[in-house]
């Protein structure tokens, strides 16, 4: 585990895993109803099932990246999750509030950076 990584590569990989595992843990323990209701309002089919599937992808991908086992698979799962979550939750064009539009656009660009970091794990 991590035998072929530099200390910086290992630190970066652990931080990526912590991001996904931490948010999955917090959201699956405290934000299920809130997220599912937002998903329902946005027209996502089977919002609770879709949400729990997303949590499962985050947990599995995060653990694979954390353990440095099947890292490319883990990174692929997390890229797919990030793209889908961005499409579902950050539809800036649906809001007329300029601050919220800016926040959604900023999150989209942050997620592009996260995907870039995940690509470095291949």
C-alpha positions as CSV (number, residue, x, y, z in Angstrom):
1,X,0.0,0.0,0.0
2,X,1.5,3.3,-1.2
3,X,4.9,1.7,-1.6
4,X,5.5,3.3,-5.0
5,X,4.2,6.8,-4.0
6,X,6.1,9.8,-2.9
7,X,5.1,11.3,0.4
8,X,3.3,14.1,-1.4
9,X,1.4,11.6,-3.7
10,X,0.4,9.7,-0.6
11,X,-0.8,12.8,1.2
12,X,-2.8,13.9,-1.9
13,X,-4.4,10.5,-2.3
14,X,-5.4,10.4,1.4
15,X,-6.9,13.9,1.2
16,X,-9.0,12.9,-1.8
17,X,-10.2,9.8,0.1
18,X,-11.0,11.9,3.1
19,X,-13.0,14.4,1.1
20,X,-15.3,11.7,-0.3
21,X,-15.5,9.5,2.8
22,X,-16.0,12.5,5.1
23,X,-18.8,14.0,3.0
24,X,-20.5,10.6,2.5
25,X,-20.4,10.0,6.2
26,X,-21.8,13.5,7.2
27,X,-24.4,13.5,4.5
28,X,-25.6,9.9,5.0
29,X,-25.9,10.4,8.7
30,X,-27.4,13.9,8.8
31,X,-28.7,15.1,5.4
32,X,-30.6,12.3,3.8
33,X,-34.1,13.8,3.9
34,X,-32.8,17.3,2.8
35,X,-30.9,15.9,-0.1
36,X,-33.7,13.5,-1.2
37,X,-36.2,16.3,-1.1
38,X,-33.9,18.5,-3.2
39,X,-33.5,15.6,-5.7
40,X,-37.3,15.1,-5.8
41,X,-37.8,18.8,-6.5
42,X,-35.2,18.7,-9.3
43,X,-37.0,15.7,-10.9
44,X,-34.5,13.0,-10.1
45,X,-36.3,9.6,-10.3
46,X,-36.4,7.5,-7.1
47,X,-34.6,10.2,-5.1
48,X,-34.0,8.1,-2.0
49,X,-32.7,5.1,-4.0
50,X,-30.6,7.4,-6.1
51,X,-29.2,9.2,-3.1
52,X,-28.2,5.9,-1.3
53,X,-26.7,4.7,-4.5
54,X,-24.6,7.8,-4.6
55,X,-23.5,7.3,-1.0
56,X,-22.5,3.7,-1.8
57,X,-20.4,4.9,-4.8
58,X,-18.7,7.5,-2.5
59,X,-18.0,4.9,0.2
60,X,-16.7,2.2,-2.2
61,X,-14.7,4.6,-4.3
62,X,-13.3,6.4,-1.2
63,X,-12.3,3.2,0.5
64,X,-10.5,1.9,-2.7
65,X,-8.6,5.2,-3.0
66,X,-7.8,5.2,0.7
67,X,-6.5,1.6,0.7
68,X,-4.6,2.2,-2.6
69,X,-6.3,-0.9,-3.9
70,X,-7.9,-0.9,-7.4
71,X,-7.3,2.8,-7.3
72,X,-8.2,3.4,-10.9
73,X,-11.6,1.8,-10.3
74,X,-12.1,3.9,-7.1
75,X,-11.1,7.1,-9.0
76,X,-13.5,6.1,-11.8
77,X,-16.4,5.7,-9.4
78,X,-15.6,9.0,-7.8
79,X,-15.4,10.8,-11.1
80,X,-18.8,9.4,-12.1
81,X,-20.2,10.4,-8.8
82,X,-18.8,13.9,-9.0
83,X,-20.1,14.4,-12.6
84,X,-23.6,13.2,-11.7
85,X,-23.8,15.1,-8.4
86,X,-22.7,18.3,-10.2
87,X,-25.4,17.8,-12.9
88,X,-28.1,17.1,-10.3
89,X,-27.3,19.7,-7.6
90,X,-25.6,22.6,-9.4
91,X,-28.0,23.7,-12.1
92,X,-27.1,27.4,-11.8
93,X,-29.4,28.3,-14.7
94,X,-32.5,27.4,-12.7
95,X,-32.0,30.2,-10.1
96,X,-32.4,33.9,-10.6
97,X,-30.6,34.8,-7.4
98,X,-27.2,36.1,-8.6
99,X,-25.3,35.0,-5.5
100,X,-26.7,31.4,-5.8
101,X,-25.8,31.4,-9.5
102,X,-22.2,32.4,-8.6
103,X,-22.0,29.8,-5.8
104,X,-23.2,27.0,-8.1
105,X,-20.7,28.0,-10.8
106,X,-17.9,28.1,-8.3
107,X,-18.8,24.6,-7.1
108,X,-18.8,23.4,-10.7
109,X,-15.3,24.7,-11.2
110,X,-14.2,23.2,-7.8
111,X,-15.6,19.9,-9.0
112,X,-13.6,20.2,-12.2
113,X,-10.5,20.5,-10.1
114,X,-11.5,17.5,-8.0
115,X,-11.9,15.5,-11.2
116,X,-8.5,16.6,-12.2
117,X,-7.0,15.4,-9.0
118,X,-8.8,12.0,-9.4
119,X,-7.4,11.7,-12.9
120,X,-3.9,11.9,-11.4
121,X,-4.6,8.6,-9.6
122,X,-4.7,6.6,-12.8
